[in-house]
Amino acid sequence: MHIQDILSNSKPSLSFEFFPPRTESAWEDLYQAIRELEPLGPSFVSVTYGAGGGTRELTHDLVVRIKQTTSIPPVPHLTCVGHTEQEVSEILELYAAAGVSNILALRGDPPKDRPDYDWSESGFRHASDLVKFIRKFNESGKHPDSRGFGIGVAGFPEGHPATPNRVDELDFLKAKIDAGADYICTQLFFDNHDFLDFRDRCDLVGIHVPIIAGIMPVTSLSGMRRMAELAAGARYPAKLMQALGRAKSPSAVERVGIHYAAQQCADLLNEGVDGIHFTRSIKATRPKRFTTV
Ligand SMILES: Cc1cc2nc3c(=O)[nH]c(=O)nc-3n(C[C@H](O)[C@H](O)[C@H](O)COP(=O)(O)OP(=O)(O)OC[C@H]3O[C@@H](n4cnc5c(N)ncnc54)[C@H](O)[C@@H]3O)c2cc1C
């Protein structure tokens, strides 16, 4: 089922993002966590893709395992960086053969140790090129579903650091939708005004596909620092930082972070959000328990 179908059957969607684990024991922990998550009926789970295809096999293996052994639809992330068209085509064929229905099409970032990265090394320069390519793949009839893959793309409520011109940025986002993407999943954000304003701006420029909100509960101060680096530009509002600053222990930090995220979600649900995607929130180690918000 395409994400669009899932959303039209039961909006808002509730979904989670996983990193593919690198060790056997972390695999087992994660897999157990997925099993515990299953009774909560998540709409889908997505699996990240290491920059430059660093987790290529791991992402594929986790996605296929989820597809084959659970009732949760998996959505693989796929990035352009470092991939030729031929390689992407092979990856799509594998997912199609496994009956995977959706792909999150991303550009990815050049490796940190390659500031002079030459984009001609990749078959695709922008995520919109990858979206076009997947559309063509869909039209080739290689997917068992005659519609092919549903395609998601990234959106940035606080803006993407490479495009300071926010008007151009919306045009680039619209180009991804015009190329054939059918939903947007956003970068994490901590101030709902940023998301709601982004949603309004999308509407104004004619972007009318569902927009799923990326939410990351802060569960540790070190994790927050790491995310500030990874999700470059994400702003931690003073209200959140004050509350975290009052927390006297790691478990209190976790409680504050989860409480803040729950309030964000409640507010977004009141605002009629299409879906909530808990991003980078599932560690390879098994959480003690899952709670619903
Ligand atoms: C929900 C989500 C999941 C993610 N998952 C992963 C993952 O699994 N693995 C990973 O490596 N990364 C992941 N990322 C990070 C993402 O790959 C980076 O943030 C990347 O820098 C942007 O990707 P994009 O798909 O938005 O790229 P694009 O849409 O190509 O945009 C990248 C930059 O180029 C600009 N741009 C776009 N088109 C043009 C144009 N025609 N001319 C000039 N400029 C243009 C955009 O404005 C933007 O600044 C994820 C991000 C999000 C929000």
The ligand as an SDF file (V2000), in Angstrom:
LIG
                    3D

 53 58  0  0  0  0  0  0  0  0999 V2000
   12.8990   12.7560    6.9060 C   0  0  0  0  0  0  0  0  0  0  0  0
   14.3750   12.7490    6.5450 C   0  0  0  0  0  0  0  0  0  0  0  0
   15.0440   11.5330    6.4270 C   0  0  0  0  0  0  0  0  0  0  0  0
   16.4080   11.5060    6.0940 C   0  0  0  0  0  0  0  0  0  0  0  0
   17.0450   10.2930    5.9840 N   0  0  0  0  0  0  0  0  0  0  0  0
   18.3320   10.2450    5.5890 C   0  0  0  0  0  0  0  0  0  0  0  0
   18.9990    8.9870    5.4040 C   0  0  0  0  0  0  0  0  0  0  0  0
   18.4250    7.9190    5.6270 O   0  0  0  0  0  0  0  0  0  0  0  0
   20.2910    9.0080    4.9820 N   0  0  0  0  0  0  0  0  0  0  0  0
   20.9590   10.1660    4.7240 C   0  0  0  0  0  0  0  0  0  0  0  0
   22.1340   10.1010    4.3320 O   0  0  0  0  0  0  0  0  0  0  0  0
   20.3560   11.3710    4.8850 N   0  0  0  0  0  0  0  0  0  0  0  0
   19.0570   11.4320    5.3160 C   0  0  0  0  0  0  0  0  0  0  0  0
   18.4430   12.6500    5.4810 N   0  0  0  0  0  0  0  0  0  0  0  0
   19.2300   13.8840    5.3070 C   0  0  0  0  0  0  0  0  0  0  0  0
   19.1820   14.4440    3.8600 C   0  0  0  0  0  0  0  0  0  0  0  0
   19.7330   13.5130    2.9540 O   0  0  0  0  0  0  0  0  0  0  0  0
   20.0010   15.7410    3.8660 C   0  0  0  0  0  0  0  0  0  0  0  0
   19.3940   16.6870    4.7170 O   0  0  0  0  0  0  0  0  0  0  0  0
   20.2690   16.3570    2.4980 C   0  0  0  0  0  0  0  0  0  0  0  0
   21.1720   17.4620    2.6890 O   0  0  0  0  0  0  0  0  0  0  0  0
   19.0370   16.9230    1.8350 C   0  0  0  0  0  0  0  0  0  0  0  0
   18.3370   15.9310    1.2350 O   0  0  0  0  0  0  0  0  0  0  0  0
   17.0870   16.2440    0.2640 P   0  0  0  0  0  0  0  0  0  0  0  0
   16.5590   14.9510   -0.1250 O   0  0  0  0  0  0  0  0  0  0  0  0
   16.1780   17.2540    0.8580 O   0  0  0  0  0  0  0  0  0  0  0  0
   17.8650   16.9230   -0.9700 O   0  0  0  0  0  0  0  0  0  0  0  0
   17.4210   17.9360   -2.1130 P   0  0  0  0  0  0  0  0  0  0  0  0
   15.9490   18.0190   -2.2390 O   0  0  0  0  0  0  0  0  0  0  0  0
   18.2010   17.5700   -3.3170 O   0  0  0  0  0  0  0  0  0  0  0  0
   17.9260   19.3310   -1.5220 O   0  0  0  0  0  0  0  0  0  0  0  0
   19.2670   19.4770   -1.0870 C   0  0  0  0  0  0  0  0  0  0  0  0
   19.6400   20.9530   -1.1730 C   0  0  0  0  0  0  0  0  0  0  0  0
   19.6980   21.3370   -2.5540 O   0  0  0  0  0  0  0  0  0  0  0  0
   18.7770   22.3790   -2.8210 C   0  0  0  0  0  0  0  0  0  0  0  0
   18.2350   22.1330   -4.1640 N   0  0  0  0  0  0  0  0  0  0  0  0
   17.2940   21.2320   -4.5360 C   0  0  0  0  0  0  0  0  0  0  0  0
   17.0760   21.2940   -5.8550 N   0  0  0  0  0  0  0  0  0  0  0  0
   17.9130   22.2610   -6.3420 C   0  0  0  0  0  0  0  0  0  0  0  0
   18.1590   22.8040   -7.6330 C   0  0  0  0  0  0  0  0  0  0  0  0
   17.5150   22.3520   -8.7130 N   0  0  0  0  0  0  0  0  0  0  0  0
   19.0950   23.7690   -7.7540 N   0  0  0  0  0  0  0  0  0  0  0  0
   19.7830   24.2560   -6.6760 C   0  0  0  0  0  0  0  0  0  0  0  0
   19.5720   23.7740   -5.3980 N   0  0  0  0  0  0  0  0  0  0  0  0
   18.6540   22.7900   -5.2550 C   0  0  0  0  0  0  0  0  0  0  0  0
   17.7340   22.2850   -1.7220 C   0  0  0  0  0  0  0  0  0  0  0  0
   17.0790   23.5150   -1.4870 O   0  0  0  0  0  0  0  0  0  0  0  0
   18.5910   21.8680   -0.5380 C   0  0  0  0  0  0  0  0  0  0  0  0
   19.2570   22.9830   -0.0020 O   0  0  0  0  0  0  0  0  0  0  0  0
   17.1020   12.7240    5.8510 C   0  0  0  0  0  0  0  0  0  0  0  0
   16.4250   13.9550    5.9940 C   0  0  0  0  0  0  0  0  0  0  0  0
   15.0750   13.9730    6.3260 C   0  0  0  0  0  0  0  0  0  0  0  0
   14.3690   15.2820    6.4790 C   0  0  0  0  0  0  0  0  0  0  0  0
  1  2  1  0
  2  3  1  0
  2 52  2  0
  3  4  2  0
  4  5  1  0
  4 50  1  0
  5  6  2  0
  6  7  1  0
  6 13  1  0
  7  8  2  0
  7  9  1  0
  9 10  1  0
 10 11  2  0
 10 12  1  0
 12 13  2  0
 13 14  1  0
 14 15  1  0
 14 50  1  0
 15 16  1  0
 16 17  1  0
 16 18  1  0
 18 19  1  0
 18 20  1  0
 20 21  1  0
 20 22  1  0
 22 23  1  0
 23 24  1  0
 24 25  2  0
 24 26  1  0
 24 27  1  0
 27 28  1  0
 28 29  2  0
 28 30  1  0
 28 31  1  0
 31 32  1  0
 32 33  1  0
 33 34  1  0
 33 48  1  0
 34 35  1  0
 35 36  1  0
 35 46  1  0
 36 37  1  0
 36 45  1  0
 37 38  2  0
 38 39  1  0
 39 40  1  0
 39 45  2  0
 40 41  1  0
 40 42  2  0
 42 43  1  0
 43 44  2  0
 44 45  1  0
 46 47  1  0
 46 48  1  0
 48 49  1  0
 50 51  2  0
 51 52  1  0
 52 53  1  0
M  END
$$$$
